[in-house]
Amino acid sequence: MLKMKKVSEAYDLKVFTDAGDYFGDIEDSIVSGNKISGWKIKATKNSFLSKVLGSAKGVIVPHQLVRAVGDILIISRNAVPAGHGDDGEE
């Protein structure tokens, strides 16, 4: 059964990659018309984003990279900034 949620209920949810890495927290949504087109993810302390972004405050993740929304948001590892994957290469 499809469960509906208000967009505002997603704010401050923890965001994880489909590989299990803590990515950050949802700060805001980007709505185009009546559809969500993206999510602003803030780099929080000890998150993957805070480690790779340095002084930047966060990133925008296109909604098509979202795998699941529930008590947390799961995104594709393709949302990880280029050159910062878990394959050891930078």
Biotite code that builds the C-alpha atoms (Angstrom):
import biotite.structure as struc

atoms = struc.array([
    struc.Atom([0.000, 0.000, 0.000], chain_id="A", res_id=1, res_name="MET", atom_name="CA", element="C"),
    struc.Atom([1.274, 3.464, -0.923], chain_id="A", res_id=2, res_name="LEU", atom_name="CA", element="C"),
    struc.Atom([1.727, 5.668, 2.118], chain_id="A", res_id=3, res_name="LYS", atom_name="CA", element="C"),
    struc.Atom([1.442, 9.433, 1.607], chain_id="A", res_id=4, res_name="MET", atom_name="CA", element="C"),
    struc.Atom([3.526, 11.924, 3.575], chain_id="A", res_id=5, res_name="LYS", atom_name="CA", element="C"),
    struc.Atom([3.667, 15.693, 3.699], chain_id="A", res_id=6, res_name="LYS", atom_name="CA", element="C"),
    struc.Atom([6.910, 17.079, 2.286], chain_id="A", res_id=7, res_name="VAL", atom_name="CA", element="C"),
    struc.Atom([7.452, 18.970, 5.535], chain_id="A", res_id=8, res_name="SER", atom_name="CA", element="C"),
    struc.Atom([7.606, 15.616, 7.381], chain_id="A", res_id=9, res_name="GLU", atom_name="CA", element="C"),
    struc.Atom([10.807, 14.825, 5.465], chain_id="A", res_id=10, res_name="ALA", atom_name="CA", element="C"),
    struc.Atom([12.746, 17.840, 6.776], chain_id="A", res_id=11, res_name="TYR", atom_name="CA", element="C"),
    struc.Atom([15.649, 16.847, 9.033], chain_id="A", res_id=12, res_name="ASP", atom_name="CA", element="C"),
    struc.Atom([15.397, 13.162, 8.044], chain_id="A", res_id=13, res_name="LEU", atom_name="CA", element="C"),
    struc.Atom([18.739, 11.378, 7.961], chain_id="A", res_id=14, res_name="LYS", atom_name="CA", element="C"),
    struc.Atom([19.969, 10.581, 4.437], chain_id="A", res_id=15, res_name="VAL", atom_name="CA", element="C"),
    struc.Atom([21.937, 7.419, 3.674], chain_id="A", res_id=16, res_name="PHE", atom_name="CA", element="C"),
    struc.Atom([23.389, 6.063, 0.436], chain_id="A", res_id=17, res_name="THR", atom_name="CA", element="C"),
    struc.Atom([22.268, 2.670, -0.835], chain_id="A", res_id=18, res_name="ASP", atom_name="CA", element="C"),
    struc.Atom([25.736, 1.497, 0.267], chain_id="A", res_id=19, res_name="ALA", atom_name="CA", element="C"),
    struc.Atom([24.844, 2.359, 3.897], chain_id="A", res_id=20, res_name="GLY", atom_name="CA", element="C"),
    struc.Atom([26.900, 5.545, 4.324], chain_id="A", res_id=21, res_name="ASP", atom_name="CA", element="C"),
    struc.Atom([25.416, 8.434, 6.334], chain_id="A", res_id=22, res_name="TYR", atom_name="CA", element="C"),
    struc.Atom([25.201, 11.241, 3.763], chain_id="A", res_id=23, res_name="PHE", atom_name="CA", element="C"),
    struc.Atom([23.626, 14.180, 5.660], chain_id="A", res_id=24, res_name="GLY", atom_name="CA", element="C"),
    struc.Atom([20.201, 15.565, 6.642], chain_id="A", res_id=25, res_name="ASP", atom_name="CA", element="C"),
    struc.Atom([17.362, 16.919, 4.505], chain_id="A", res_id=26, res_name="ILE", atom_name="CA", element="C"),
    struc.Atom([17.233, 20.691, 4.711], chain_id="A", res_id=27, res_name="GLU", atom_name="CA", element="C"),
    struc.Atom([14.644, 21.527, 2.060], chain_id="A", res_id=28, res_name="ASP", atom_name="CA", element="C"),
    struc.Atom([12.810, 20.260, -0.993], chain_id="A", res_id=29, res_name="SER", atom_name="CA", element="C"),
    struc.Atom([12.737, 21.694, -4.500], chain_id="A", res_id=30, res_name="ILE", atom_name="CA", element="C"),
    struc.Atom([9.258, 21.594, -5.998], chain_id="A", res_id=31, res_name="VAL", atom_name="CA", element="C"),
    struc.Atom([8.469, 22.171, -9.680], chain_id="A", res_id=32, res_name="SER", atom_name="CA", element="C"),
    struc.Atom([4.758, 22.384, -10.376], chain_id="A", res_id=33, res_name="GLY", atom_name="CA", element="C"),
    struc.Atom([3.288, 19.704, -8.139], chain_id="A", res_id=34, res_name="ASN", atom_name="CA", element="C"),
    struc.Atom([6.297, 17.353, -8.144], chain_id="A", res_id=35, res_name="LYS", atom_name="CA", element="C"),
    struc.Atom([9.465, 17.178, -6.084], chain_id="A", res_id=36, res_name="ILE", atom_name="CA", element="C"),
    struc.Atom([12.432, 17.684, -8.401], chain_id="A", res_id=37, res_name="SER", atom_name="CA", element="C"),
    struc.Atom([15.207, 17.607, -5.813], chain_id="A", res_id=38, res_name="GLY", atom_name="CA", element="C"),
    struc.Atom([16.312, 17.686, -2.191], chain_id="A", res_id=39, res_name="TRP", atom_name="CA", element="C"),
    struc.Atom([18.735, 20.043, -0.441], chain_id="A", res_id=40, res_name="LYS", atom_name="CA", element="C"),
    struc.Atom([20.934, 17.890, 1.768], chain_id="A", res_id=41, res_name="ILE", atom_name="CA", element="C"),
    struc.Atom([22.952, 19.679, 4.443], chain_id="A", res_id=42, res_name="LYS", atom_name="CA", element="C"),
    struc.Atom([26.388, 18.471, 5.452], chain_id="A", res_id=43, res_name="ALA", atom_name="CA", element="C"),
    struc.Atom([26.064, 17.651, 9.144], chain_id="A", res_id=44, res_name="THR", atom_name="CA", element="C"),
    struc.Atom([28.767, 16.737, 11.626], chain_id="A", res_id=45, res_name="LYS", atom_name="CA", element="C"),
    struc.Atom([30.277, 13.290, 10.940], chain_id="A", res_id=46, res_name="ASN", atom_name="CA", element="C"),
    struc.Atom([28.389, 12.936, 7.635], chain_id="A", res_id=47, res_name="SER", atom_name="CA", element="C"),
    struc.Atom([30.000, 11.822, 4.396], chain_id="A", res_id=48, res_name="PHE", atom_name="CA", element="C"),
    struc.Atom([29.223, 15.247, 2.920], chain_id="A", res_id=49, res_name="LEU", atom_name="CA", element="C"),
    struc.Atom([31.032, 17.154, 5.661], chain_id="A", res_id=50, res_name="SER", atom_name="CA", element="C"),
    struc.Atom([34.145, 15.067, 4.957], chain_id="A", res_id=51, res_name="LYS", atom_name="CA", element="C"),
    struc.Atom([34.181, 15.638, 1.179], chain_id="A", res_id=52, res_name="VAL", atom_name="CA", element="C"),
    struc.Atom([32.772, 19.153, 0.849], chain_id="A", res_id=53, res_name="LEU", atom_name="CA", element="C"),
    struc.Atom([35.000, 21.027, 3.243], chain_id="A", res_id=54, res_name="GLY", atom_name="CA", element="C"),
    struc.Atom([33.441, 24.455, 3.768], chain_id="A", res_id=55, res_name="SER", atom_name="CA", element="C"),
    struc.Atom([30.384, 23.934, 1.515], chain_id="A", res_id=56, res_name="ALA", atom_name="CA", element="C"),
    struc.Atom([27.109, 23.589, 3.392], chain_id="A", res_id=57, res_name="LYS", atom_name="CA", element="C"),
    struc.Atom([25.475, 20.854, 1.311], chain_id="A", res_id=58, res_name="GLY", atom_name="CA", element="C"),
    struc.Atom([24.344, 19.597, -2.078], chain_id="A", res_id=59, res_name="VAL", atom_name="CA", element="C"),
    struc.Atom([21.186, 19.254, -4.132], chain_id="A", res_id=60, res_name="ILE", atom_name="CA", element="C"),
    struc.Atom([20.243, 15.674, -4.970], chain_id="A", res_id=61, res_name="VAL", atom_name="CA", element="C"),
    struc.Atom([17.848, 15.146, -7.908], chain_id="A", res_id=62, res_name="PRO", atom_name="CA", element="C"),
    struc.Atom([14.718, 13.282, -6.830], chain_id="A", res_id=63, res_name="HIS", atom_name="CA", element="C"),
    struc.Atom([15.313, 10.547, -9.423], chain_id="A", res_id=64, res_name="GLN", atom_name="CA", element="C"),
    struc.Atom([18.319, 9.433, -7.325], chain_id="A", res_id=65, res_name="LEU", atom_name="CA", element="C"),
    struc.Atom([16.067, 8.784, -4.303], chain_id="A", res_id=66, res_name="VAL", atom_name="CA", element="C"),
    struc.Atom([15.560, 5.060, -3.746], chain_id="A", res_id=67, res_name="ARG", atom_name="CA", element="C"),
    struc.Atom([13.221, 5.146, -0.712], chain_id="A", res_id=68, res_name="ALA", atom_name="CA", element="C"),
    struc.Atom([11.607, 7.513, 1.781], chain_id="A", res_id=69, res_name="VAL", atom_name="CA", element="C"),
    struc.Atom([10.434, 6.395, 5.201], chain_id="A", res_id=70, res_name="GLY", atom_name="CA", element="C"),
    struc.Atom([12.027, 7.004, 8.592], chain_id="A", res_id=71, res_name="ASP", atom_name="CA", element="C"),
    struc.Atom([15.166, 7.834, 6.581], chain_id="A", res_id=72, res_name="ILE", atom_name="CA", element="C"),
    struc.Atom([15.843, 8.808, 2.958], chain_id="A", res_id=73, res_name="LEU", atom_name="CA", element="C"),
    struc.Atom([17.930, 6.402, 0.879], chain_id="A", res_id=74, res_name="ILE", atom_name="CA", element="C"),
    struc.Atom([19.697, 7.759, -2.192], chain_id="A", res_id=75, res_name="ILE", atom_name="CA", element="C"),
    struc.Atom([21.750, 6.170, -4.938], chain_id="A", res_id=76, res_name="SER", atom_name="CA", element="C"),
    struc.Atom([25.502, 6.241, -4.420], chain_id="A", res_id=77, res_name="ARG", atom_name="CA", element="C"),
    struc.Atom([25.547, 8.061, -7.809], chain_id="A", res_id=78, res_name="ASN", atom_name="CA", element="C"),
    struc.Atom([24.620, 11.174, -5.803], chain_id="A", res_id=79, res_name="ALA", atom_name="CA", element="C"),
    struc.Atom([28.074, 11.130, -4.214], chain_id="A", res_id=80, res_name="VAL", atom_name="CA", element="C"),
    struc.Atom([30.164, 14.001, -5.643], chain_id="A", res_id=81, res_name="PRO", atom_name="CA", element="C"),
    struc.Atom([32.428, 12.800, -8.486], chain_id="A", res_id=82, res_name="ALA", atom_name="CA", element="C"),
    struc.Atom([35.808, 11.467, -7.397], chain_id="A", res_id=83, res_name="GLY", atom_name="CA", element="C"),
    struc.Atom([34.648, 10.730, -3.856], chain_id="A", res_id=84, res_name="HIS", atom_name="CA", element="C"),
    struc.Atom([33.267, 7.223, -4.175], chain_id="A", res_id=85, res_name="GLY", atom_name="CA", element="C"),
    struc.Atom([34.189, 4.380, -1.875], chain_id="A", res_id=86, res_name="ASP", atom_name="CA", element="C"),
    struc.Atom([36.514, 2.790, -4.443], chain_id="A", res_id=87, res_name="ASP", atom_name="CA", element="C"),
    struc.Atom([39.599, 4.502, -2.968], chain_id="A", res_id=88, res_name="GLY", atom_name="CA", element="C"),
    struc.Atom([40.130, 6.825, -5.935], chain_id="A", res_id=89, res_name="GLU", atom_name="CA", element="C"),
    struc.Atom([39.997, 10.607, -5.698], chain_id="A", res_id=90, res_name="GLU", atom_name="CA", element="C"),
])
